[in-house]
Amino acid sequence: MSDRIPGRVLVCTRRLLDRAFREVASRVFSGEIYCFDDLSLSLESHDVRKSFYHHYRKKHVAAGISADDLNQVVQRDRVLRILPRDQAERMAHAMKLTLEEMLDRVQPNYLFSQSVDCYILDLLFRTCRERKIAIVGIVSAGVNGRCQVTSYGEFNKVCDPNDAEIDLSLTSLVNDEQRIIYSAAYTNYSAARHFSHLATHWGKAIFFKLKSVVENDPLNWRYIDRCKLWPGHRDVFTYRCVRLFDGDWEAKAQSSALPNLFIPLSHTPECSTDYWLNDLRYVDYERFVLDSCRKLSPYYSIFIKEHWSVIGNRRAEFYEKLKEVPGLVLVPAGVNSRLVMQKIDRILVGAGTAGVEGALRGKRVTTLGKAYYDVEGYFLRLRSADEINDLPRLIEAHRPPEATEHGQRTLVRRLLETTFPGDIVLGPQLNTRDNWETLAQSVIKYLSSSYFSHPQTQGNV
């Protein structure tokens, strides 16, 4: 193990990731380690709940957040944006003051955390930037066994991948029999699975409501997302969506009179949609997809495929509205997106890995902004949601390079440059000493390299 990094570190984690983050942090940093878990009271070095309610209950709570920043914080958070606006803003201000108090007490040199995926982390990362605290945000990468280093989906170069790493990743990414599952267990959607989700949802809702009473937590702020998210899990009739999918999608792709456009739906709510895309209109993802399909249907036969791990999360009404769009085809969720790409040359994605999968196959890929894997010339980037109106002209004018081995290696190199070995995922499968050692060594190497620049040595953020 290389020499550890000196300095105090604040580790922000989640219940299923807490041990992994703490094990890795203890191997990376030689200074004191403080933990903040926005779900588990037992890990905290600061009484967050007491501080949060102290500020929330003030008659006038204000934390000096600008109007634009406050709007971004509220609209991008999966829970705050569906709450009454006044409550959401009060919660954001109260949490900002709470986090400032915690940082005053801990005085960390580093923040080691997963990348931003909720308003608490959003405010924590913003406050750490203001204070020039170094941030290491990581998320499981689309390449097996690696982590991506990012805060809000931006590209950060952390390594120079070697030929063997590029070869291994390229072989996997161009294999149409494989799919990216982020070290999770792939499962098919079924009635049993849906009703299991239904029972789990309502069981959690009851449990967390009782817990909020016992713990004197009237807002239930730690668990509110468990009660308000995944609307499909709350509805016993969600499973009827399976009758809407087109088993004959391949025949329809071959017989279409119009050019085909493939839209693989993003996993939502998730950081790659909530925080990695520039236009706030993308955050209301289902509305954006429906509006886009209605605008594009006169020009394309649209093929929509639900994310395999999201099927059952959305209400069936969403798919019913999609089916009202003339000519639209719903590809069964269990179909591998790479198989759809064999039939269709035009693809519209957010910032997900389906974009690079399509580019590796020489497809015309449109991304909602500049993705972290972007290579000049390979992708058509939309500057805002307004450009959907002009997308047919833009797509037909876009001519990406052919799918040569050199071009493919260029794309994979770019993808790998923002990652390093070691993984951090939900579940126990990678909670092993070998993985912790690998990830810790990667973090130390990155923090000791010329690619990392401590904010205290830079100008104003």
C-alpha positions as CSV (number, residue, x, y, z in Angstrom):
1,M,0.0,0.0,0.0
2,S,1.3,3.5,-0.9
3,D,1.7,6.1,1.8
4,R,-1.6,7.4,3.0
5,I,-2.8,10.9,2.3
6,P,-2.4,13.3,5.3
7,G,-5.4,15.3,6.4
8,R,-8.9,15.1,8.0
9,V,-11.6,13.6,5.9
10,L,-15.4,13.8,6.0
11,V,-16.9,10.6,4.6
12,C,-20.5,10.9,3.4
13,T,-22.2,7.6,2.7
14,R,-25.3,5.5,2.7
15,R,-26.5,2.6,4.8
16,L,-25.6,-0.1,2.2
17,L,-22.3,1.6,1.3
18,D,-21.2,2.7,4.7
19,R,-18.7,-0.1,5.4
20,A,-17.1,0.1,2.0
21,F,-16.6,3.9,2.2
22,R,-15.2,3.7,5.7
23,E,-12.9,0.8,4.9
24,V,-11.5,2.6,1.8
25,A,-11.2,5.9,3.7
26,S,-9.2,4.3,6.5
27,R,-6.7,2.9,3.9
28,V,-6.4,6.3,2.0
29,F,-6.2,9.0,4.7
30,S,-3.9,9.1,7.7
31,G,-5.8,11.9,9.5
32,E,-9.1,11.7,11.5
33,I,-12.1,10.3,9.7
34,Y,-15.6,11.7,10.4
35,C,-18.7,10.1,9.0
36,F,-21.9,11.6,7.9
37,D,-24.6,9.2,6.8
38,D,-27.9,10.9,5.7
39,L,-29.8,7.8,6.6
40,S,-28.1,6.3,9.7
41,L,-27.9,8.2,12.9
42,S,-25.4,5.8,14.4
43,L,-22.6,6.8,12.0
44,E,-22.8,10.6,12.5
45,S,-20.2,12.7,14.2
46,H,-22.7,15.6,14.4
47,D,-26.4,15.6,15.5
48,V,-27.8,16.5,12.1
49,R,-31.4,15.9,13.0
50,K,-31.4,18.3,16.0
51,S,-29.5,20.9,14.0
52,F,-31.8,20.6,11.0
53,Y,-35.0,21.0,12.9
54,H,-33.5,23.9,14.9
55,H,-33.1,25.9,11.7
56,Y,-36.2,24.6,10.0
57,R,-38.5,25.8,12.8
58,K,-37.1,29.3,12.7
59,K,-39.7,31.9,11.5
60,H,-37.3,33.1,8.9
61,V,-34.7,30.6,7.8
62,A,-32.1,31.8,5.3
63,A,-28.7,30.3,4.5
64,G,-27.5,32.8,1.9
65,I,-28.3,30.6,-1.1
66,S,-28.8,32.7,-4.3
67,A,-32.2,32.4,-6.0
68,D,-30.8,30.6,-9.0
69,D,-28.8,28.1,-6.9
70,L,-31.9,27.5,-4.7
71,N,-34.0,26.8,-7.7
72,Q,-31.4,24.3,-9.0
73,V,-31.2,22.6,-5.6
74,V,-35.0,22.2,-5.3
75,Q,-35.7,21.3,-8.9
76,R,-33.0,18.7,-9.2
77,D,-33.8,16.8,-6.0
78,R,-36.2,13.9,-6.6
79,V,-38.2,14.7,-3.4
80,L,-38.0,18.5,-3.0
81,R,-39.4,19.2,-6.4
82,I,-42.6,17.3,-5.6
83,L,-43.1,19.0,-2.2
84,P,-44.8,22.4,-1.6
85,R,-42.3,25.0,-2.7
86,D,-42.2,26.8,0.6
87,Q,-41.5,23.6,2.5
88,A,-38.8,22.6,-0.1
89,E,-37.0,25.9,0.2
90,R,-37.1,25.9,4.0
91,M,-35.7,22.4,4.0
92,A,-32.9,23.4,1.7
93,H,-32.0,26.5,3.8
94,A,-32.1,24.5,7.0
95,M,-29.9,21.7,5.6
96,K,-27.3,24.2,4.3
97,L,-27.0,25.8,7.8
98,T,-26.8,22.3,9.3
99,L,-24.0,21.2,6.9
100,E,-22.1,24.5,7.6
101,E,-22.2,23.8,11.3
102,M,-20.9,20.2,10.7
103,L,-18.1,21.5,8.5
104,D,-17.2,24.1,11.1
105,R,-16.9,21.4,13.7
106,V,-15.1,18.8,11.6
107,Q,-12.8,21.2,9.6
108,P,-12.1,18.5,6.9
109,N,-9.4,18.8,4.3
110,Y,-11.2,16.3,2.1
111,L,-14.8,15.1,1.4
112,F,-14.9,11.5,0.3
113,S,-18.4,10.6,-1.0
114,Q,-20.5,9.2,-3.7
115,S,-21.3,11.6,-6.5
116,V,-24.3,14.0,-6.0
117,D,-27.7,12.4,-6.2
118,C,-29.8,14.3,-3.7
119,Y,-30.2,17.8,-2.3
120,I,-28.2,17.0,0.8
121,L,-25.1,16.0,-1.2
122,D,-25.7,18.9,-3.6
123,L,-25.6,21.4,-0.8
124,L,-22.6,19.6,0.8
125,F,-20.6,19.7,-2.4
126,R,-21.5,23.3,-3.0
127,T,-20.5,24.3,0.5
128,C,-17.2,22.3,0.3
129,R,-16.4,24.1,-3.0
130,E,-17.0,27.5,-1.3
131,R,-14.6,26.5,1.5
132,K,-12.0,25.0,-0.9
133,I,-12.3,21.6,0.6
134,A,-11.0,18.9,-1.8
135,I,-13.8,16.7,-3.1
136,V,-13.5,13.1,-4.2
137,G,-16.9,12.0,-5.5
138,I,-17.2,8.5,-7.0
139,V,-19.8,6.4,-8.6
140,S,-19.8,2.9,-10.1
141,A,-18.7,3.1,-13.7
142,G,-20.2,1.6,-16.8
143,V,-17.0,-0.6,-17.0
144,N,-17.0,-3.5,-14.7
145,G,-14.7,-3.3,-11.7
146,R,-14.0,0.5,-12.0
147,C,-15.3,3.7,-10.4
148,Q,-15.9,7.0,-12.2
149,V,-14.6,10.1,-10.5
150,T,-17.2,12.9,-10.8
151,S,-19.4,15.3,-8.8
152,Y,-22.1,16.3,-11.3
153,G,-21.3,14.1,-14.3
154,E,-18.4,16.3,-15.5
155,F,-15.3,14.7,-17.1
156,N,-12.4,14.5,-14.8
157,K,-9.2,12.8,-16.1
158,V,-7.8,10.6,-13.4
159,C,-5.6,8.1,-15.3
160,D,-4.0,7.1,-18.6
161,P,-5.5,3.7,-19.4
162,N,-3.1,1.2,-20.9
163,D,-3.7,-1.0,-24.0
164,A,-4.7,-4.0,-22.0
165,E,-7.4,-2.1,-20.1
166,I,-8.7,-0.6,-23.4
167,D,-8.7,-4.1,-25.0
168,L,-10.6,-5.6,-22.2
169,S,-13.3,-2.9,-22.0
170,L,-13.7,-2.7,-25.8
171,T,-14.2,-6.4,-26.1
172,S,-17.0,-6.2,-23.5
173,L,-18.6,-3.1,-24.9
174,V,-18.9,-4.3,-28.5
175,N,-20.2,-7.7,-27.5
176,D,-24.0,-7.7,-28.3
177,E,-24.6,-10.6,-25.9
178,Q,-23.6,-8.6,-22.9
179,R,-25.2,-5.6,-21.1
180,I,-24.1,-3.0,-18.6
181,I,-25.6,-3.8,-15.2
182,Y,-23.2,-1.9,-12.8
183,S,-22.4,-5.1,-10.9
184,A,-26.1,-5.5,-10.0
185,A,-28.1,-8.7,-10.5
186,Y,-30.1,-8.7,-13.8
187,T,-33.7,-9.7,-13.3
188,N,-36.7,-10.0,-15.6
189,Y,-39.9,-8.1,-14.7
190,S,-42.7,-10.4,-13.6
191,A,-46.0,-10.3,-11.7
192,A,-44.2,-11.8,-8.7
193,R,-41.5,-9.2,-8.8
194,H,-44.0,-6.4,-9.1
195,F,-46.1,-7.5,-6.1
196,S,-42.9,-8.0,-4.1
197,H,-42.1,-4.3,-4.8
198,L,-45.7,-3.3,-4.0
199,A,-45.5,-5.1,-0.6
200,T,-42.0,-3.7,0.1
201,H,-43.1,-0.2,-0.7
202,W,-46.1,-0.1,1.6
203,G,-44.2,-1.9,4.3
204,K,-41.5,0.7,4.2
205,A,-44.0,3.6,4.1
206,I,-45.7,2.3,7.3
207,F,-42.4,1.5,9.0
208,F,-40.9,4.9,8.2
209,K,-44.0,6.8,9.3
210,L,-44.0,5.0,12.6
211,K,-40.3,5.7,12.9
212,S,-40.8,9.4,12.3
213,V,-43.2,9.5,15.2
214,V,-41.0,7.5,17.6
215,E,-37.9,9.6,16.7
216,N,-39.8,12.9,16.8
217,D,-39.1,13.5,13.1
218,P,-42.4,15.0,11.8
219,L,-41.0,15.7,8.2
220,N,-39.6,12.2,8.1
221,W,-36.8,13.9,6.2
222,R,-34.4,10.9,6.3
223,Y,-36.9,8.5,4.7
224,I,-39.2,10.8,2.8
225,D,-37.9,9.6,-0.6
226,R,-38.8,6.0,0.4
227,C,-42.4,7.0,0.8
228,K,-42.8,9.4,-2.2
229,L,-40.7,7.8,-5.0
230,W,-41.4,5.0,-7.4
231,P,-45.1,5.7,-8.1
232,G,-45.4,2.4,-9.9
233,H,-44.6,0.5,-6.8
234,R,-47.5,2.1,-5.0
235,D,-50.0,1.0,-7.7
236,V,-51.4,-2.5,-7.8
237,F,-52.3,-2.0,-11.5
238,T,-48.8,-1.2,-12.7
239,Y,-48.2,-4.7,-14.0
240,R,-50.7,-4.1,-16.8
241,C,-48.0,-2.2,-18.6
242,V,-46.6,-5.4,-20.0
243,R,-49.5,-5.8,-22.4
244,L,-48.4,-2.6,-24.1
245,F,-45.0,-3.7,-25.3
246,D,-44.5,-4.8,-28.9
247,G,-43.1,-8.3,-29.2
248,D,-42.9,-7.8,-33.0
249,W,-40.7,-4.7,-32.7
250,E,-38.0,-6.2,-35.0
251,A,-40.6,-6.6,-37.9
252,K,-41.8,-3.1,-37.3
253,A,-38.3,-1.7,-37.5
254,Q,-37.7,-3.5,-40.8
255,S,-41.0,-2.4,-42.4
256,S,-41.1,1.2,-41.2
257,A,-41.8,3.8,-43.9
258,L,-40.1,6.5,-41.9
259,P,-36.5,6.5,-40.6
260,N,-36.2,4.8,-37.2
261,L,-35.2,6.6,-34.0
262,F,-34.2,4.7,-30.9
263,I,-34.8,6.2,-27.4
264,P,-33.5,4.0,-24.6
265,L,-35.1,5.4,-21.5
266,S,-32.9,6.6,-18.7
267,H,-32.9,5.2,-15.2
268,T,-34.9,7.7,-13.2
269,P,-34.8,9.2,-10.7
270,E,-31.0,9.0,-10.8
271,C,-28.0,11.3,-10.8
272,S,-27.4,10.9,-14.5
273,T,-30.7,12.5,-15.3
274,D,-31.3,14.7,-12.2
275,Y,-27.8,16.2,-12.0
276,W,-25.7,15.4,-15.1
277,L,-27.9,17.2,-17.7
278,N,-27.7,21.0,-18.0
279,D,-31.3,21.9,-18.9
280,L,-33.8,21.7,-16.0
281,R,-36.5,20.7,-18.3
282,Y,-34.9,17.2,-18.7
283,V,-35.5,16.7,-14.9
284,D,-39.2,16.2,-15.5
285,Y,-38.1,13.3,-17.6
286,E,-41.4,11.6,-18.5
287,R,-42.9,14.9,-19.6
288,F,-39.8,15.6,-21.7
289,V,-39.9,12.2,-23.4
290,L,-43.6,12.4,-24.2
291,D,-43.3,15.9,-25.6
292,S,-40.3,15.0,-27.6
293,C,-42.0,11.9,-29.1
294,R,-45.0,13.9,-30.1
295,K,-42.8,16.5,-31.8
296,L,-40.7,13.9,-33.6
297,S,-43.3,11.4,-34.6
298,P,-44.1,13.1,-38.0
299,Y,-40.4,12.5,-39.0
300,Y,-39.5,9.2,-37.4
301,S,-40.8,5.8,-36.3
302,I,-39.9,6.0,-32.7
303,F,-38.7,2.9,-30.8
304,I,-38.8,3.3,-27.0
305,K,-37.2,0.8,-24.6
306,E,-37.6,1.0,-20.9
307,H,-34.5,0.5,-18.7
308,W,-34.5,-3.1,-17.5
309,S,-34.1,-2.1,-13.8
310,V,-36.8,0.6,-14.0
311,I,-39.7,-1.4,-15.4
312,G,-42.4,-1.5,-12.7
313,N,-41.3,1.8,-11.2
314,R,-43.3,4.1,-13.4
315,R,-47.1,4.1,-13.6
316,A,-48.7,2.2,-16.5
317,E,-50.3,5.5,-17.6
318,F,-46.9,6.7,-18.9
319,Y,-46.6,3.8,-21.4
320,E,-50.3,4.3,-22.4
321,K,-49.6,7.9,-23.3
322,L,-46.6,6.8,-25.3
323,K,-48.7,4.4,-27.2
324,E,-51.0,7.2,-28.2
325,V,-48.1,8.7,-30.3
326,P,-48.6,7.7,-33.9
327,G,-46.3,4.9,-35.0
328,L,-44.5,4.6,-31.7
329,V,-43.2,1.2,-30.8
330,L,-42.5,0.0,-27.2
331,V,-39.7,-2.5,-27.2
332,P,-39.9,-5.0,-24.3
333,A,-37.8,-4.0,-21.4
334,G,-35.9,-7.3,-21.3
335,V,-34.5,-6.8,-24.8
336,N,-30.8,-5.9,-24.8
337,S,-30.4,-2.3,-26.1
338,R,-27.4,-3.5,-28.2
339,L,-29.7,-5.8,-30.1
340,V,-32.0,-2.8,-30.9
341,M,-28.9,-0.9,-32.1
342,Q,-28.4,-3.6,-34.7
343,K,-31.6,-2.5,-36.4
344,I,-31.6,1.3,-35.8
345,D,-29.0,3.9,-36.7
346,R,-30.3,7.0,-34.9
347,I,-30.3,7.1,-31.1
348,L,-31.3,9.8,-28.6
349,V,-29.9,9.4,-25.1
350,G,-29.4,11.6,-22.0
351,A,-25.9,11.1,-20.5
352,G,-26.1,7.3,-20.0
353,T,-23.8,4.6,-21.3
354,A,-26.1,3.7,-24.2
355,G,-24.6,6.8,-25.9
356,V,-21.1,5.3,-26.0
357,E,-22.4,1.9,-26.9
358,G,-24.1,3.4,-29.9
359,A,-21.1,5.5,-31.0
360,L,-18.9,2.3,-30.8
361,R,-21.2,0.9,-33.4
362,G,-21.1,3.9,-35.7
363,K,-24.6,5.1,-34.9
364,R,-25.8,8.7,-35.1
365,V,-26.0,9.4,-31.4
366,T,-27.6,12.5,-30.0
367,T,-26.9,13.4,-26.3
368,L,-28.7,15.9,-24.1
369,G,-25.7,18.1,-23.7
370,K,-22.0,17.1,-23.6
371,A,-21.6,13.7,-21.9
372,Y,-18.5,12.8,-19.9
373,Y,-17.5,10.2,-22.6
374,D,-17.9,12.8,-25.5
375,V,-15.3,12.7,-28.3
376,E,-15.4,15.5,-30.8
377,G,-17.3,14.5,-34.0
378,Y,-18.8,11.3,-32.6
379,F,-21.9,12.8,-30.9
380,L,-24.5,15.4,-31.7
381,R,-25.0,17.5,-28.6
382,L,-28.2,19.3,-27.9
383,R,-27.5,22.6,-26.2
384,S,-31.0,22.8,-24.6
385,A,-34.5,21.1,-24.8
386,D,-35.5,23.7,-27.4
387,E,-33.4,22.0,-30.0
388,I,-35.7,19.0,-30.0
389,N,-37.8,21.0,-32.5
390,D,-34.8,21.1,-34.9
391,L,-33.6,17.5,-34.2
392,P,-34.6,15.9,-37.5
393,R,-32.5,18.4,-39.5
394,L,-29.6,18.1,-37.0
395,I,-29.6,14.3,-37.0
396,E,-29.7,14.0,-40.8
397,A,-26.8,16.4,-41.1
398,H,-24.7,14.6,-38.5
399,R,-22.1,12.2,-40.0
400,P,-20.1,10.4,-37.3
401,P,-16.9,8.7,-38.1
402,E,-17.1,5.0,-39.2
403,A,-16.7,2.4,-36.6
404,T,-13.1,1.6,-37.1
405,E,-10.9,-0.1,-34.5
406,H,-8.9,3.2,-34.1
407,G,-12.1,5.2,-33.5
408,Q,-13.4,2.6,-31.1
409,R,-10.2,2.6,-29.0
410,T,-10.4,6.4,-28.9
411,L,-13.9,6.3,-27.5
412,V,-13.0,3.6,-24.9
413,R,-9.9,5.5,-23.9
414,R,-11.9,8.6,-23.2
415,L,-14.4,6.5,-21.2
416,L,-11.7,4.9,-19.1
417,E,-9.8,8.2,-18.5
418,T,-12.4,9.3,-16.0
419,T,-12.3,6.0,-14.0
420,F,-9.9,3.9,-11.9
421,P,-9.8,0.3,-10.7
422,G,-12.0,-0.7,-7.7
423,D,-15.8,-0.5,-7.4
424,I,-18.4,0.8,-5.0
425,V,-21.9,-0.5,-5.5
426,L,-25.0,-1.3,-3.5
427,G,-25.0,-4.7,-2.0
428,P,-22.4,-7.1,-0.4
429,Q,-20.9,-8.6,-3.5
430,L,-17.9,-6.1,-3.6
431,N,-17.6,-5.6,0.1
432,T,-14.3,-7.6,0.1
433,R,-10.8,-6.7,1.4
434,D,-9.3,-7.1,-2.1
435,N,-11.8,-4.6,-3.6
436,W,-11.2,-2.1,-0.7
437,E,-7.5,-2.4,-1.2
438,T,-7.8,-1.9,-4.9
439,L,-10.0,1.1,-4.6
440,A,-7.9,2.7,-1.9
441,Q,-4.8,2.3,-3.9
442,S,-6.5,4.0,-6.9
443,V,-7.7,6.9,-4.8
444,I,-4.2,7.4,-3.3
445,K,-2.6,7.2,-6.8
446,Y,-5.1,9.8,-8.1
447,L,-4.7,12.2,-5.1
448,S,-0.9,12.0,-5.5
449,S,-1.0,12.5,-9.3
450,S,-0.7,15.7,-11.4
451,Y,-4.4,15.1,-12.4
452,F,-5.6,16.1,-9.0
453,S,-5.3,19.8,-8.0
454,H,-6.2,20.6,-4.4
455,P,-8.6,23.7,-4.4
456,Q,-6.6,25.4,-1.7
457,T,-3.8,25.7,-4.3
458,Q,-6.1,27.2,-6.9
459,G,-7.7,30.5,-7.4
460,N,-11.3,31.3,-6.4
461,V,-13.7,28.5,-7.2
